Structures are given as C-alpha cells and as structure tokens.
Amino acid sequence: MNASGRTRREFLQSVGLGAAAMAAGWALPAPGAARAKAAPAPGRKPDILLIISDDMGYSDLGCYGGEIETPNLDRVAARGIRFTEYHTENMCAPTRATLLTGRYYIRGFNSDNNVTIPEALSAAGYHCCMSGKWHNTNDVRPPRLAPQKRGFDHFFGTPIGCGSFFAPLMLTRDGEPAEAEWRRQDFYYTDAISTSAVAYINGTPKDTPLFLYVAYTAAHWPLHALPEDIARYKGRYAAGWDTLREQRLARMKQLGVIGPDTPLSPRHPNVPAWNDEPNRPWQERRMEVYAAQVDRMDAGIGRILEALQGRGRLDNTLLMFTIDNGGCHVEYGANRKGTFLNARTRDGRPLRVGNRPDVMPGPEDTWQSYGYGWANVSNTPFRMFKQYDHEGGIRVPLIVQWPQVITKGGQITGQVAHVIDLLPTALDAAGAAYPETLQGRPIAPADGASLVPVFRGERRTGHDALFWKFAHGRAVRQGKWKLVKMDSGPWELYDLASDPVELTDLAAKFPDKVRELETLWQAWFDSGKVTRKKPSKTRT
C-alpha cells in the first residue's frame, strides 16, 4: 500500500501509467520500502520539489547569464532566490549521495549511520517519489530497488550514472525492468522523467504532502537531442567559444550573479583559439545539441510547475533547483566502453562512438561529448571542470522558490552554501526532526545546516569550514580562504573575496595559512575513514 492506502497497481492506473505497465507484461509488486506513515499535521506541510540536472556549468542557464533558453527556470528565479556561492561535490555520484544524506561523501552513502531525505520525511507523513537518475548503487542488490530501499515509495528512472537518451539501459519502474517503454519511437528520456514527475504529482492525494526528487540526466553525455530542439539553436554558436565566454561574462555582470570587476579566466590550454579551430561546423553542432538537451529539460520543468499549479500545490511548494557539478570537459574516446553503452540502436544500427568530426552528434546512433572548449564556456568565468575542486568544478546555480516564505522575487544571495545543506533544509521546511535512530540503528549528525533562514531574509551561521575530496581534487574553504590542489600537485591558496576566479596563487606568500588549512583538511579527511566504504567504480 502507498501513502494514500492504495495498491501500487491502483496508484499507477490513477496516474495513467497502469495500462503501459500491464501492456509491457510487468509484475507490479508491493513497494519494497512500504512503511507506516504519520498523519499530516493540521495545516498541510509544504510540498518539497528538488530538481537536479547533470554536468552543467555555472553560466549555462539564462538567469545566470547563458544564451540557452530556460524560460521556466528563469521564472523560478524571478519569483525566488538565486545563490551565487553554492557548491557541490565535483562529480555526479558523490553529489547525489551527499544531497540525499546531508553528509560528506567520505562518510559513505551506504553506511548504516545515515538517513536520506525520503526516509526522514516518510516519518513526517510525506509521499516520497523519485523520477530520474539514482547513481548510488554501490552495495545494493538488485540495484533497481535501491531508491525504494532508501525511502522512496515510487521510482522511475535509471540506477546507473548515465546512458542513451533514446534507449537508457537499466530503465526501471518501481523495481521492475521498464526498458519496454523505450521501444516506442517517440521515447526521449528527459521527457519520460518529466512525465513521471507530473504523474506522481497528480497521483498524490491533496491532503498528503509530497517530496518529489527529479534527477535529470541532461546535459550529461552522450549528446542526444530531438531534431526540432537542435534546429532552434542552429547558428547560435557560430561566433565560437571565445566570443561566447566574453558575452556570457558581460551578461553575468549585468544580472549580478558575479561581481562587476570579476575577470574571465584564461582559455584552458587544451582549447585552441576559435579562429584556429579546424572543425568549426562540428564544434558548433556539439554545443547546439548540448543547448537542446537543456532546453528540453526546462520545458519539462515547466510541465511539472503547471501540474503543481493545477493541483493547487504550487504556492505551498519549496522548489530547489541545482546541478550536480560543473561542466564536463571529457572528450569521449572511440574505444571507451561501459555498462551504460548500448550495443546498437533500437532498430539495430551500430553506434558511431567517439568525438569524431566526421559525425554530427544528436541522433541515437551517435555517442559524443561536448569537450573542453564548450565546458570552458559553461563554467564561465571560472577555471577547470568536473572532477576538479577549483570553482569551475564545484560552483553551480542553486535557485529556490517558496511563495509562502520567499515573498520578494528576483533576490540574489552571496551567502555560502553546500550540497550538504539540502537535507537539513528539506527537514526544516517540513518541520521534521532529524532522527537519532532509524530502524533501531543510531544515526550520526548531518554535516549540513538549513538554508531556511536565508529564505526568510536572515543571515545564517553557516559553516566554519567546507571540505572536498574526490577524483582529481581536494580542497578546504574557511571564510575567504580556499586551499585546493589537483592530483599530486602542490596546494594552491586563494583569497576568494578578492580573487573568486582563482587566478593568483598565494601559497608562497602565506605558508602559515597553507599549513593551517592543510592540517584542518587532513583532520576532516581522517574523520571519515571510520565510516566510508569503497566508492563505486562507475565514474561518469
């Protein structure tokens, strides 16, 4: 039974999904994480909608300076708050684990001493649904049931980290294989994520609060988009990445999402000047497809907002939109393999894999990424990319709308925040206590702190320090100071108050500060050794 007392079959039928499920021959088992739920308190708790996109930079959205058309997210920003100092982990999986638990990734997502947002909100009477990318399957078998084993009543999406937008492997609905859904020629994963999110809204009883987690795979590679969306961006990127970075920088200053004196980081050494680029038509097409992926996601978010409005829920919804890390520089190689890679297309054609200038990306039979040059644009004005802990890899948008609390729209805040803060924020908004125990197990404290005071126009205490460690990066930030390094390279020290783009390394000038922050980072890292488990080998 789900939160409304209906069987899973009845729930799916009520939202228009039961017929498709039965036509595909699926068994519809009882929820793997069925739990008794508390009755909603008088005066219904707010719905909580948490949306995350994949591998996009700080400047991609229109409301952060980008030329990609994102009218729905722009409207959310106009009605709410944009954060300019919000940070994530530097890759998909650690960010998503940290988001759900409010604890740094080194503590271990699958350890016994954490709680997820849906686990905590279920106890407060919430109906908890997820649509999209999970990517936290390290120790859970079978992986298709992982979201429901961590608190969700319903899950549609992919347990793994990425895949085709036309035929995503491991597509799952409530623990059962759903690959039959993409046998339809009109299937596109971004649309399917949005459609299931809308169905969950429409299927939740009006007096039951809803926690809805929508985790898009846009705009992670492969570059797959619908022809009509690609066509809208034809010629948009003919000026090239050098001009686009300058144009974005100017708009960002006009919008106030960076300071008026913020410089532009130098073009990355792996990126040639646009005038020297030998394959400009192909390069333009890469960014056209990337923009089309984002455009389609924004349209889906518009459908989700319309569903909330139609059900009379929007004014009582805390909506948080963010991205899991900065733009991804990876140049997809022709020989790269992975469990996410299809053997062939739905109609039996072989895939053309790799960043080949003789193949225009976008269709189902291609498998490419947008690479260094355009990731450098996405992360304007910052240095570096996904996988690194310089600002280009970890500083992304956070947009919040909550009409009953944020009454003045269009605000911009420079208060520092981190993905560890999203669980405490959700629980605070719901009036739900952070549990000391879960199913008899002791639960360790969260590392994050609620952002609700910021929504109310207040200054919050925040964090004494913030920490990072994953892939090619490690870093610590305390106040204006940030210590960061790449791989086995030396520590670099930056004063973010005067140098937000990290252009002037002060490590040699302030060696005592380097030692102080390195000691702080090492103590934090050592504190996680007791609880963390070996991370998944799947890094996308």
C-alpha positions in Angstrom: 0.0 0.0 0.0 1.2 3.6 -0.6 0.7 6.8 1.3 -3.0 7.0 0.2 -3.8 3.4 1.2 -4.0 2.3 -2.5 -2.1 -0.7 -4.0 0.7 0.1 -6.4 -1.4 -1.1 -9.4 -4.2 1.3 -8.4 -1.7 4.1 -8.0 -0.2 3.6 -11.4 -3.6 3.3 -13.0 -4.7 6.5 -11.3 -1.8 8.5 -12.9 -2.2 6.9 -16.3 0.7 4.5 -16.1 -1.0 1.3 -15.2 -2.0 0.5 -18.8 1.5 0.9 -20.1 2.9 -1.3 -17.3 0.4 -4.1 -18.0 0.9 -3.9 -21.7 4.6 -4.4 -21.2 3.8 -7.5 -19.1 5.3 -6.2 -15.9 4.5 -7.6 -12.5 3.7 -4.7 -10.1 5.0 -5.8 -6.7 4.2 -4.2 -3.4 6.6 -1.4 -2.6 9.9 -2.6 -1.4 10.0 0.1 1.2 6.5 0.2 2.4 6.3 1.9 5.8 3.6 3.1 8.2 3.4 6.9 7.9 2.3 9.5 10.4 -0.8 11.5 9.6 -0.2 15.0 8.2 -0.3 17.7 10.9 -3.1 20.3 10.8 -2.4 22.8 8.1 -0.7 20.8 5.5 3.1 20.7 5.4 4.8 22.2 2.3 5.4 20.0 -0.7 9.1 19.8 -1.5 10.4 19.6 -5.0 14.1 19.0 -5.5 15.3 19.1 -9.1 18.9 18.4 -10.2 20.4 18.4 -13.6 23.6 16.8 -14.7 27.1 18.2 -15.7 26.2 21.8 -16.4 28.2 24.9 -15.7 27.6 28.0 -13.6 26.7 30.2 -16.6 24.5 27.9 -18.8 21.1 29.0 -17.5 19.5 32.2 -18.8 19.1 33.6 -15.3 22.8 33.1 -14.7 24.0 34.7 -18.0 23.7 31.9 -20.6 22.1 32.2 -24.0 20.4 28.8 -23.7 16.6 29.3 -23.5 15.5 28.4 -20.0 12.3 30.5 -19.5 10.8 28.2 -16.8 13.8 28.3 -14.6 14.2 32.0 -15.3 10.7 32.5 -14.0 11.5 30.5 -10.9 14.5 32.7 -10.3 12.3 35.8 -10.8 10.0 34.6 -8.1 12.6 33.4 -5.7 16.3 33.5 -4.8 19.5 32.7 -6.7 22.6 31.6 -4.8 26.0 32.8 -6.2 28.2 30.9 -3.6 26.6 27.4 -3.7 28.9 24.4 -4.1 28.6 20.7 -4.8 31.0 17.8 -4.9 33.0 17.6 -8.2 31.2 14.5 -9.7 27.8 13.1 -10.1 27.7 10.2 -7.6 29.2 12.0 -4.6 27.0 15.0 -5.1 23.8 12.8 -5.3 24.8 10.8 -2.2 25.6 14.0 -0.3 22.4 15.7 -1.3 20.3 12.8 0.0 22.1 12.3 3.3 23.3 15.8 4.2 26.7 14.2 5.0 30.0 14.5 3.1 30.6 11.7 0.7 33.7 10.4 2.5 31.3 9.3 5.3 29.8 6.7 2.9 26.3 6.7 1.4 25.7 3.0 2.2 26.9 3.1 5.7 24.4 2.2 8.4 24.5 5.5 10.3 23.0 8.0 7.8 19.4 8.8 6.9 18.1 10.0 3.5 15.6 12.8 2.8 12.8 10.4 1.9 13.5 8.2 4.9 13.2 11.2 7.3 10.2 12.8 5.5 8.3 9.5 5.4 8.1 9.5 9.1 6.5 13.0 8.8 3.7 11.8 6.6 5.2 12.5 3.2 4.6 10.6 0.0 8.1 10.3 -1.5 8.6 9.8 -5.2 11.7 10.0 -7.5 12.0 10.3 -11.3 15.4 10.1 -13.0 19.0 9.2 -12.2 19.8 7.5 -9.0 23.6 6.7 -9.3 24.0 5.4 -5.7 24.0 1.6 -6.2 27.4 0.6 -4.7 26.3 -2.1 -2.3 22.6 -2.5 -3.2 21.4 -5.7 -5.0 19.3 -5.7 -7.0 20.2 -2.1 -8.0 16.7 -1.5 -9.5 15.3 -1.5 -5.9 17.9 0.9 -4.4 15.8 4.0 -4.3 12.9 2.2 -2.6 15.3 0.6 -0.1 16.4 4.2 0.9 12.9 5.6 1.4 11.1 6.3 -1.8 7.6 5.0 -2.3 7.9 5.1 -6.1 10.8 5.3 -8.5 11.0 5.7 -12.3 14.5 6.1 -13.8 17.9 4.6 -14.1 20.0 3.3 -11.2 23.2 3.8 -13.1 25.1 7.0 -13.8 24.3 7.8 -17.5 23.1 6.3 -20.8 21.3 6.9 -24.1 18.6 9.4 -24.1 16.7 7.3 -26.6 17.2 3.8 -25.0 18.6 4.1 -21.5 19.9 0.8 -20.1 18.5 -0.3 -16.7 15.4 1.8 -17.1 13.3 0.9 -14.1 9.8 1.5 -12.7 9.2 0.5 -9.1 12.0 -2.1 -9.1 10.9 -3.7 -12.3 12.6 -3.5 -15.7 11.0 -0.8 -17.8 13.1 -1.0 -21.0 9.9 -1.8 -22.9 8.9 1.9 -22.6 11.8 3.0 -24.8 10.7 0.6 -27.6 8.3 3.4 -28.6 9.9 5.5 -31.3 8.7 8.8 -29.6 10.6 7.9 -26.3 13.1 10.5 -25.1 14.4 10.1 -21.5 14.2 13.7 -20.5 10.5 13.8 -21.4 9.9 10.5 -19.7 11.4 11.8 -16.4 9.2 14.9 -16.6 6.1 12.8 -17.4 6.6 10.5 -14.5 7.2 13.5 -12.2 3.9 15.0 -13.4 2.1 11.7 -12.8 3.4 11.5 -9.2 2.1 15.0 -8.5 -1.3 14.1 -10.0 -1.5 10.8 -8.1 -0.7 12.2 -4.6 -3.9 12.9 -2.5 -4.5 16.6 -2.0 -4.1 16.3 1.8 -0.8 14.4 1.7 2.4 16.3 1.5 4.7 15.3 -1.4 8.5 15.0 -1.6 9.4 14.8 -5.3 13.0 14.3 -6.4 13.5 14.9 -10.1 17.0 14.0 -11.3 17.6 14.7 -14.9 20.5 13.2 -16.9 20.5 16.3 -19.2 23.1 17.5 -20.1 25.4 14.6 -19.4 26.9 13.0 -22.4 26.0 11.4 -24.8 24.9 14.4 -26.9 21.4 13.2 -27.8 18.6 15.6 -28.6 15.5 15.8 -30.7 15.8 17.3 -34.1 13.3 20.1 -33.5 15.2 21.2 -30.4 18.6 21.2 -32.2 17.1 23.2 -35.0 16.2 26.1 -32.7 19.9 26.6 -31.9 21.2 26.4 -35.5 23.9 29.1 -35.9 23.7 30.2 -32.3 27.3 29.2 -31.6 28.9 30.3 -34.9 30.8 33.0 -33.1 32.8 30.4 -31.2 33.8 29.8 -27.6 36.0 32.9 -27.2 33.2 35.3 -28.1 30.6 33.3 -26.2 32.6 33.5 -23.0 33.0 37.2 -23.2 29.3 37.6 -23.9 28.3 35.5 -21.0 30.7 37.3 -18.7 29.0 40.6 -19.6 25.5 39.3 -19.0 26.5 37.7 -15.7 27.7 41.1 -14.5 24.5 42.8 -15.7 22.5 40.1 -13.8 24.6 40.4 -10.6 25.5 36.8 -10.4 29.2 37.8 -10.4 30.8 41.0 -9.3 31.2 43.9 -11.7 35.0 43.6 -11.6 35.2 39.8 -12.0 37.8 38.8 -14.6 37.5 36.0 -17.1 39.8 33.0 -16.5 42.2 32.3 -19.4 41.1 29.9 -22.1 42.1 26.4 -21.0 45.4 25.2 -22.6 43.7 22.3 -24.3 41.3 24.7 -26.1 42.6 26.4 -29.3 41.5 29.9 -30.2 38.3 29.7 -32.1 39.9 31.2 -35.2 42.4 28.3 -35.1 39.7 25.5 -34.7 39.8 23.3 -37.8 36.4 21.7 -37.3 34.1 24.6 -36.6 30.8 23.3 -38.1 31.2 20.1 -36.0 32.1 22.1 -32.9 29.1 24.3 -33.4 26.8 21.3 -33.6 28.2 19.9 -30.3 27.0 23.0 -28.5 23.8 23.1 -30.4 22.9 19.6 -29.2 24.0 20.4 -25.6 21.8 23.5 -25.6 18.9 21.5 -27.0 19.2 19.0 -24.1 19.0 21.8 -21.6 16.1 23.4 -23.5 14.0 20.2 -23.4 14.7 19.8 -19.7 13.5 23.3 -19.0 10.3 22.6 -20.9 9.7 19.5 -18.7 10.2 21.6 -15.6 7.5 23.9 -17.0 5.2 20.9 -17.2 6.0 20.0 -13.6 5.2 23.5 -12.4 1.9 23.5 -14.3 1.0 20.2 -12.7 1.6 21.7 -9.2 -0.4 24.8 -10.1 -3.2 22.7 -11.5 -3.4 20.7 -8.2 -3.4 23.9 -6.1 0.0 23.0 -4.7 2.5 25.4 -6.2 2.1 28.2 -3.6 2.9 25.7 -0.8 5.9 24.1 -2.6 9.5 24.6 -1.7 11.3 24.2 -5.0 15.1 23.9 -5.2 16.9 23.5 -8.5 20.6 22.8 -8.7 23.2 20.9 -10.8 25.5 18.1 -9.6 28.8 19.6 -10.7 30.4 21.9 -13.2 30.6 21.4 -17.0 32.3 18.3 -18.1 35.5 18.6 -20.3 35.7 14.9 -21.1 36.5 14.1 -24.8 34.6 10.8 -25.4 37.0 8.3 -27.0 36.1 5.9 -29.8 37.3 2.9 -27.7 35.7 3.8 -24.4 33.4 1.1 -23.1 31.0 1.0 -20.2 27.9 -0.7 -18.8 25.9 2.4 -19.9 26.8 1.9 -23.6 24.2 0.3 -25.9 25.3 -2.4 -28.3 23.2 -0.9 -31.1 20.2 1.4 -31.7 16.6 0.3 -31.1 16.3 -0.5 -34.8 19.5 -2.5 -34.9 22.1 0.0 -36.3 25.6 0.1 -34.9 26.7 3.1 -32.8 29.1 5.6 -34.1 31.1 6.1 -30.9 33.6 8.9 -30.1 34.2 12.5 -30.7 34.6 12.2 -34.5 34.4 15.4 -36.5 33.0 13.4 -39.5 29.9 12.5 -37.4 27.4 15.2 -36.4 26.1 14.4 -32.9 22.5 14.3 -31.8 20.9 11.2 -33.3 20.5 7.9 -31.4 23.3 6.2 -33.3 26.0 8.7 -32.2 27.8 8.9 -28.8 29.8 12.0 -28.2 30.5 14.7 -25.6 30.9 18.5 -26.0 34.5 18.6 -24.7 37.0 21.1 -23.3 36.1 24.1 -25.4 32.4 24.3 -24.6 32.8 23.1 -21.0 35.1 26.1 -20.7 32.2 28.3 -21.8 29.7 26.5 -19.4 32.0 27.3 -16.4 32.4 31.0 -17.3 34.2 32.8 -15.6 35.9 30.0 -13.5 38.8 27.7 -14.1 38.7 23.9 -14.5 35.9 21.4 -14.8 34.0 18.5 -13.4 36.4 16.1 -11.5 38.3 19.1 -10.0 37.7 21.1 -6.9 38.6 24.5 -8.4 35.4 26.7 -8.7 34.7 25.5 -12.3 34.1 22.0 -11.0 32.1 22.7 -7.9 30.3 26.1 -8.1 26.9 25.8 -9.7 23.5 27.5 -9.5 21.0 27.0 -6.7 17.6 28.5 -7.4 14.9 28.4 -4.7 11.2 29.3 -4.9 8.8 29.1 -2.0 5.9 31.6 -2.4 4.7 31.3 1.2 8.1 32.2 2.6 10.1 34.0 -0.2 7.7 36.8 -0.8 10.1 39.1 -2.7 11.2 37.5 -6.0 14.4 38.1 -8.0 16.7 38.1 -5.0 20.4 37.2 -5.2 22.3 36.0 -2.2 26.1 35.6 -1.7 25.7 33.5 1.4 27.9 30.4 1.1 26.1 27.1 0.9 26.9 23.5 0.0 25.0 20.4 -1.1 25.3 19.0 2.4 22.7 21.8 3.3 19.8 20.4 1.3 18.7 17.6 3.6 18.7 19.9 6.7 16.8 22.5 4.6 14.1 20.0 3.5 13.6 18.7 7.0 13.5 22.2 8.5 10.9 23.3 5.9 8.8 20.2 6.7 9.0 20.6 10.4 10.5 17.1 10.5 13.1 16.2 13.2 16.4 14.7 12.2 16.3 11.2 13.6 18.7 9.9 16.2 17.8 6.4 15.3 16.4 4.6 12.2 15.0 1.1 12.4 17.0 0.6 15.6 20.3 1.9 14.2 22.0 5.1 15.6 22.1 7.9 13.1 25.1 10.2 13.0 24.5 14.0 12.8 24.3 15.7 9.4 27.2 17.8 8.2 24.9 20.4 6.7 22.8 23.3 8.1 19.4 24.5 7.0 19.1 27.3 4.4 15.6 28.3 5.5 16.9 31.3 7.4 18.3 32.6 4.1 14.8 32.1 2.5 13.4 34.3 5.3 15.9 37.1 4.6 18.1 36.3 7.5 21.9 35.7 7.9 22.6 32.2 8.9 25.5 31.0 11.0 26.7 28.7 8.2 29.9 26.6 8.3 33.2 27.2 10.0 34.8 25.4 7.0 33.8 23.3 4.0 35.7 20.4 2.6 36.1 18.4 -0.7 37.9 15.2 -1.8 37.1 13.2 -4.9 38.6 12.3 -8.3 41.3 14.8 -9.2 40.6 17.3 -6.5 40.8 18.1 -2.8 40.0 21.4 -1.1 39.1 23.2 2.1 37.4 26.6 2.4 37.3 28.7 5.5 36.0 32.2 5.3 37.6 33.9 2.3 40.4 31.4 2.1 40.4 28.4 -0.1 43.2 25.8 -0.3 42.9 23.5 -3.3 45.0 21.0 -5.3 44.9 18.8 -8.3 46.0 15.2 -8.0 49.6 15.1 -6.6 50.3 18.7 -7.4 51.1 21.4 -4.8 48.5 23.1 -2.6 47.2 26.4 -4.1 45.9 29.1 -1.9 43.3 31.7 -3.0 41.6 34.7 -1.4 38.1 34.2 -2.8 36.9 37.6 -1.6 39.3 39.4 -4.0 40.0 36.6 -6.4 36.9 34.4 -7.0 38.2 33.0 -10.3 41.4 31.6 -8.5 43.9 33.4 -10.7 46.5 34.4 -8.1 48.0 31.6 -6.0 49.1 33.0 -2.6 50.6 29.8 -1.2 54.2 31.1 -1.3 53.2 34.4 0.2 51.2 32.8 3.2 52.8 29.5 4.0 51.4 29.5 7.6 47.9 29.7 6.2 48.6 26.8 3.9 49.8 24.7 6.8 46.8 25.7 8.9 44.3 24.8 6.3 46.1 21.6 5.3 46.0 20.5 8.9 42.3 21.3 9.0 41.6 19.3 5.8 43.7 16.3 7.0 41.8 16.1 10.2 38.5 16.2 8.3 39.6 13.5 5.9 40.8 11.3 8.7 37.5 11.6 10.5 35.8 9.9 7.5 38.0 6.8 7.4 35.9 5.0 10.0 32.6 5.2 8.2 33.3 5.4 4.5 33.1 2.4 2.2 34.9 1.9 -1.1 33.2 4.1 -3.8 31.6 2.7 -6.9 33.9 2.0 -9.8 31.4 3.6 -12.1 32.5 7.2 -12.7 30.7 9.1 -15.3 
